[in-house]
Amino acid sequence: MKFSGGAFVPGTSRARPIEGDREIPAKVDVVIVGGGIMGSCTALELAERGLSVAICEKGVVGGEASGRAAGRLDYEFRSGVKLPMTMRSIRLWHEMPKRVGRELGYNGDGLLTLFDDEKGLAEARGWLESVQAEPGVDASIISGAEVAALDPGVGTRWIGALHQPTGASVEPKLAAPAVAEAAREKGVRLLQNCAVRSILREGGRVCGVETERGTIRADFVVVAGGLWSPMLAKQLGIYVPQLMIFAEEVSVDPIADGPRLCGGTARGYYRREPDGGFMIGAAAGVVPIVPAALKYLRQLLPVMSALEQENTPVFNWRTFSLERRAGKTAGKGKPTEFEKHRIFQPEKRGLTTRRALTELAEQIPGFRDLHVREHFAGSLMTTVDNLGVVSPVKAVPGLYLTGGMLYGLTLGPAAGEAIADMITGQTPKFDVSPYRVERFSDGTPFEFHV
C-alpha cells in the first residue's frame, strides 16, 4: 500500500452542458438521485411509461464518472452471472441513437482485444469457452492475419485477438446529456445543482426527498448517485459496501490513420473520438482505502489480482473519511458534503497514462506521434464483490438502489430498464436477484465476480 495518491480535487465537468429546469415540482411519481448515465436511463424508461419523474443532480448531468468513462461497450472477461445484464445493455445501446435522436458518438463496428503473446491469447480462449453458450455471446478468437485484415490500423505484430462483433463505443461527454435531454423532452424535470440532502419517510415508506431547494414528494425514490449512493443510503441505515478505483485517461489530437475499431491491449485501451482524435487509457488504477475495503480486506486480498487492470492500494485520509462525513444527516437547512463537492474529481498524477502512451506507441504504428490535448481522471465504483446493485430496498418500501457495477456506462441502459420494470410491476429482462442489496446484510456468502 502507498501513502501518496488517492486524493480528490475541486472538479470541472467534461460533459456537454445542457439546459435544466429551475423550479422544483411539489410532487412526482419518482425522484431519481443522480444525473449520470444510470439516473438518466432510468428517467427515460420511466417517462416513456407515463410516470412523472424528477432528476436531482447535485452538480451537472454527466459531470462525474459518466463523463470520464472509457466509453467502451463490451463484455470481455465478464463472469457468467454478469452476462445477461451486459448483453441486454449492449443491445439497448445499439438502439439508443435512434431512441434519443441526438449525437452520442456511437460506433457499432465492433471491438478488438489484441494479443502479442500466447499466454494472453490462451486466457482469452479459456474465458470464451466458459461463456460461449450464453445467449448473445458472439465473440471469437481470430488470427493475426484476420486482425490485420479487419483493422489495418493496429499494425501487424499481433498473433491474434478476441473479436466482439457487437462490441461498440460511445462518447462519454455526450452520452448522459443526450439521454437526459431526451428524458426531459418526455416530461422529466431535470434539476441540476440541486443536491438531495436526505430521503424522507412516512410510516416506514419513502415519501420524497429533501433537497437544497426544498421538498419534493414522491411515491418512489431511486438512488443512482455513483460514489455518493452508499453515503446517502447510510442515512437510512442501509449498508452498501463500495470501492473506488481512480483511473486516468488522455485525449489526443486527430490522427490520419490509427485503429478503426475500439480496442485494447494488455497495456492499455483506446477509442476513436467523434472528431478523429483518440481516448487512451492505461490498464491500471489506484484503489483508495475506504472503510468497506478494511471490513472486507480478508476476502478482497486474494481476488484483487482477478480484476482486468493493475490496481494499487493507496491511503488518503480525506478520501477515507469522506464516507463518514457524507453519511451523516446535516441539520435542517444546513449544507451537506454533497453540496461541498458538486463534481468529484480524482487528482491527476500522470504516471500510468505516460506509460500507456509509450507502450501503445511501440505497439500501434498510428500512435507513434501523438499530441495530448486533455488529461483527466475519474473514479470507477464497484461493490466489494464487483457486481453492483439493481435492487429495491425491502426495509424501506419505495426505495431503489442502482450502481456500483464498475462499468456503469456499459450497464446503465439495462439497469435503468430493470428499475423501471420493478417500479411499474413488470418482470425485468434479466434476473436481478444476484444484484439485491440485502446480500451484504443477510448472511449471503461473499463471492467475488470478475
N, C-alpha and C positions, 0 to 999 in steps of 0.2 A: 504494500500500500504506500502511496505517496502523499505528502502533505503540501504539495503545490498543485494548483489546478482545481477544478470543480467549483469555481466561483461563478456568480452571475452579475451582470451589469445592467444599467438602465438600457432598455431596448427600444428599437425602432422597427416598424413593420416593413416587411418586404412585399406584402400583398398589394394587389391593385386596390386603391381606395374606392369605396362605394358609398352611395347615399344611404342613410338610415332614417329612422323616424325619431322625432323629438319628444312627442307626448307618449307617456306610458298608458296602456289601457288599464281600466279598473278591473276587468275580468276577462280571462280567456279560458279555453279548454285546457291548453297545455302551455306551460312555461318551459323553455329549454335554456339551461345554463351553459353558455359557451357557444361561440360563433366560429368554431373551427369546422373542419370537414365533417366530423361526427354530428355536431349540432345542426349544421346547415342541411345535411342529407336527411336527418330526422325531421326537420321542419318542413322540407319539401314533400316528403312522404305524407306527413300528417295533413298538410294543406291540400294536397291532391285528393285526400279522402274527405275533405269538407270540414275539418276541425279548425277552430280559431287558435292561433299559435303566436307566442311572442318569444323571440330570441333575446336573451340578456347577455351581452358580451361586455366584459369589464374593460376591454381595450377596443380593438377593431377586428373585423372579420378576417380570419386567416393570419393574424398578426404574430402568433407564436409558432407552435410546432407545425401547423398545417401549411404555413407559408415557407417553411425551411426544410421540408422533406426532400427526399431524393427524387420523388416523382415516378419511381418505378412501380409498375403494377404487375406483380409476378407471384409465383407460388413455389419457387425453387427451395428445396430442402425443408419444406414445412412438414411437420408431423401429420399423420393421417387425421387426427381429430380436428385439425385446423382447415383441412382442405374443403369441406362442404361450404363453409362460410367464405373462404377465399375465392373459390370458383364462382360462387354466386355474385360476389362483389365485382370481380373482373367482368363478368357478363353485364352487370349493371353499368359499369364504367363504359363499356363498348356502346351502350345506348345513351349515355349521358350527353354527348354533344347535341344530338337532336332534341333530347328532352329539355335541356335548358336554353338552347338557342343562342349560346354565347361561346366565345373563344375560350377553350380550355388548354390549348397547347397539346391536344391529344394526338398521339401517334400509335396506331394499332398494328404496326408492321411486324411485331414480334420482339423477342428478347433473346440475347445470346449470353451465356456464361462460358468464358473462354478458358482453356486449359493448355499449358505447355509442359505438363508432366503427367506421367501415368498414374501417380498416386491420387491427384485431384480428380482425374477422369474416372478412376475406379470408384471413388467415393460417390461421384455423381451417378454413376451407373448403378451402384448399390441402392442409393436412395430411390432412384427411378423404379427399380424392380420392386421395391417395397410399397409403392403407391400407384403403380401402373393401372391397377384395376379400379381405382377410384373414379367416379363419374367426372367427366370433364378434363381429366389429365391428358394432355395431348403432347407433352414434352417427349423429346427423343435425343439420343446421343448421335451426333453427326461427326464425320471425319474432318480432318484438317482441310482436305480438298473441298469438301462441301462448305466448310466455313468460308473459305476464300471466294467460292462462287456466290454464296448467299450475301456476303458483306465484304467486298474487296477492301473497304476502308480500314479493316482491322489488321491487315498485313498477312504474312504467310508463316509466321513462326508457330502457329497453334497446331497441336496434334489432334484436337477435337474440341467439341463444345456441347453444352446442354442447350438445346434449342426449344423455346416455348413459343409456338406459333401464335397463341392467344395472348402472350405477354404484351404489355403496352406501356405507355407512359403518358403523364400529363404534366403541365407546368404548375407547380405548387403555388406560385404567385397569382395564378388565375383561377385555380380550381374552386376553392372555398368561396371566393367572391362571386363567381359565376353561379354556383348553386344557391347561394344566399339571395342573390338578386332574383333568380327565378322563383324562389320561395316567396319573396316579397311581392312579386307580381301576382302571386296567387293569394295574397292577403295576409301573409305573415308580417307581424310588426317586428321590425329589426331595430333593436335598441343597442347602439354602440356607446362605449364609455358609460356603461350602466351596470355596475357590479352588483351581484346578488350578495347581500350580507348574511342572510340566513334563510332557511326554509321553514315555512310556517305549518303548524299542525292544529287540527281541532279534533278532539276525541281520538287521538292517535293517528288520524289520517291526514295526508297532505291537503292543505287548503290554499297554498300560494307561496309567494316569496316576498321578502323584504329587500328592496333594492336601495341603492343610494339616492334614488329619485322618488322613492315611495313604495307603497304596497301594490302588488298585483295578485289578485285572487285567481286561483286555478284549480281544476279538478285533478290535474296530473302535473308533476314536475320531473323533467328529465335532466339529470346531471351529466353533462358532456364537456367538462371543463379541463380535460387534459391532465396536466400535472397537479392542478388545483382541486380536482374532484375528490381525492381522499380527504383533503383538508375540510371541504365543505361537508362531506359525509360524516366526518368525525364529530361535528357539532351535534349530530343526531345519535351518536353512539354507534355508528356503523364503521366497521373496520375494513379498509381496502388497502392491503399492503402492496405498495407500488414502488418501483425503482425508476431512476432516471439514467439515461445514457446520453452524455453530451457528445455530439458529433459535429465535425466541421466540413464544409464544402467550399468550393470556389466556382465562380462562373467566369469563363474565358471568352474573349472576343471571337466573333465568327471566323471560321477557317474554311478554305476552299474544299478540302476533302475531309477525310476522317470517317468514322463509322456511320453507317446508315441506321442501324438498329440500336436501340438502348441495350446496354450490356455491362459486363464487368469481368474482372479477373480476380485472382487471389489477392491482389494488391489494392484494388480499388474498383470503382464503378463510375459509369458515365451515362449521360443522357443529352441528346441533341436538343437545344432550346429552340423556341419558335423562330428566332432571328438568325439561326445558323451557328450561334455560339454553343458551348458545351458546359454542362454542370459536371464537375468531377469531385468525387469524394473518396476518402480513404476507408478501407475495411478495418477501421479501428476507432475507438472512442474511449472516453473516461466515464467511470461509474462513481458518482459522488456517494459516499456512505451516508445513508439516511436511517432513521430508526427501524424501518422494515428490514433493511439489509442486516442489521445486527440481530434482530429477532430470528431471522431465517438463515443466519450465517452457516450453521451446520449443514443445512440442506443445499445451500447455494454453492458452497466452495467446490464440490465435486462436479458441478454442472456448468459453471460459468464458461468453461472452455468449449461447451457444446454450441454456444451462440456462433453465428456466422462470422462475427468480427472479433478482433482482438480488443479486449476490454481491460482497462487498467483502473483498479480501485483507487480513489483519492478521497482525502478528507478536507472539508472546508467547514468551519463552524457555522458560518452564516447560512450556508446551504443546508447543513444538517438540522439546524434549528428552525428552518422555515416552516416545516410541517407543524411543529408545536405552536408557533406563533399564529399561523393562519387557521389552525384548528380551534382556536378559542373564539367564543362569541363575544363580539365587542358590545359595549354599552349602546343603548338605543341612540341612533343619530351619530355615532362615532365612526370615523373611517376605519376600514379593516385593511389587512395585508393585501387583500385583493385589489384595493384601490391604490395602495402604495406601489404596486408592481403591475402596471397596466399591461406591459409586454415583457415577458420573461425571456431573457437572452443570455445564454452562457457566454463566458469570456472566450475570446479567440486567442489561441496560442500558436497555431500555425505549424506545429511540428508534424502532425500526421498528414496535413494537406501538402506540405512541401515534399514529403516522402512519396505520397501518392503521385504527384505530378512528375517527379523524377522517374519513378518506376514505370508509370504508364507511357512516358515519353520514350523509354527504352523498348517498350513492347509494341506500341502502335505508331506507325510512321507519321500519321497526321497530327500527332500530339507532340511533335518534337520542337515546335517553336510557338509556344502559346503565350498569350498576354492575359494575365489575370485582371479582370475588371471589377470583381467583387469577391470578398472573402467573408463568409458568415458562419454562424454556429447556431445550433438548435438542440433541443432536448427531445429524445425519444422517451416514451413512457411505456413501461410494461409491468404487469403484476408480477409478484415474485415467482410465480410458476410459469411466466412467459406465455400466458394465454389471453388474459383480458377479461372484462366483464361485459355482458349484454344481458341485463337482468332487472326484473322487478325486485323490490326490497320487501320481503314478507313482513318484517317488523313495522314497516311504515307504508300502509296501503296507499297507492297512488304515486309512489316514488320509484323512479327507474334510474339505473346507472349504466353508462356505456363508455368504454375506453380502456386504456392500459394494454393495448394489443401489440405494441412495438411498431407495427407498420399500419398506423391508423389511417393514412391516406389511402392505402390499398383497400382497407376493410370498411371505410366509412359508409359507402352506399348500402352494403348488406347489413351492417349494424343498425343504420337508421331505419331500413325497411323492417327489420325484426322488431325493433322497439315500437314502431308504428303498428305492426301486426298485433303485438301484445296489448297495446293500449286500446285498439279497436276490436279486440276479441277475436282476431283471426289467428290461424296457426302459422308460425314463422316458417320460412322456406328451408331452413336448416335446423338441426337440433341445437337448441340454446341451453340445454341442461348443463353441459360442461362449463358454461360461462356464468353460472349463477354465483352471486356474490357470497352466499351463505357457506360456500365451501371453505372459506377461511375461518369459520367460527363453529361449524357443526361437526368437527371431528373427521372430516374427509382427509384421507392420507395425502400428503404432499406428493405431487408428481410434476416434474418439470417437462415442459413441452418445447421442443426445438421449433 
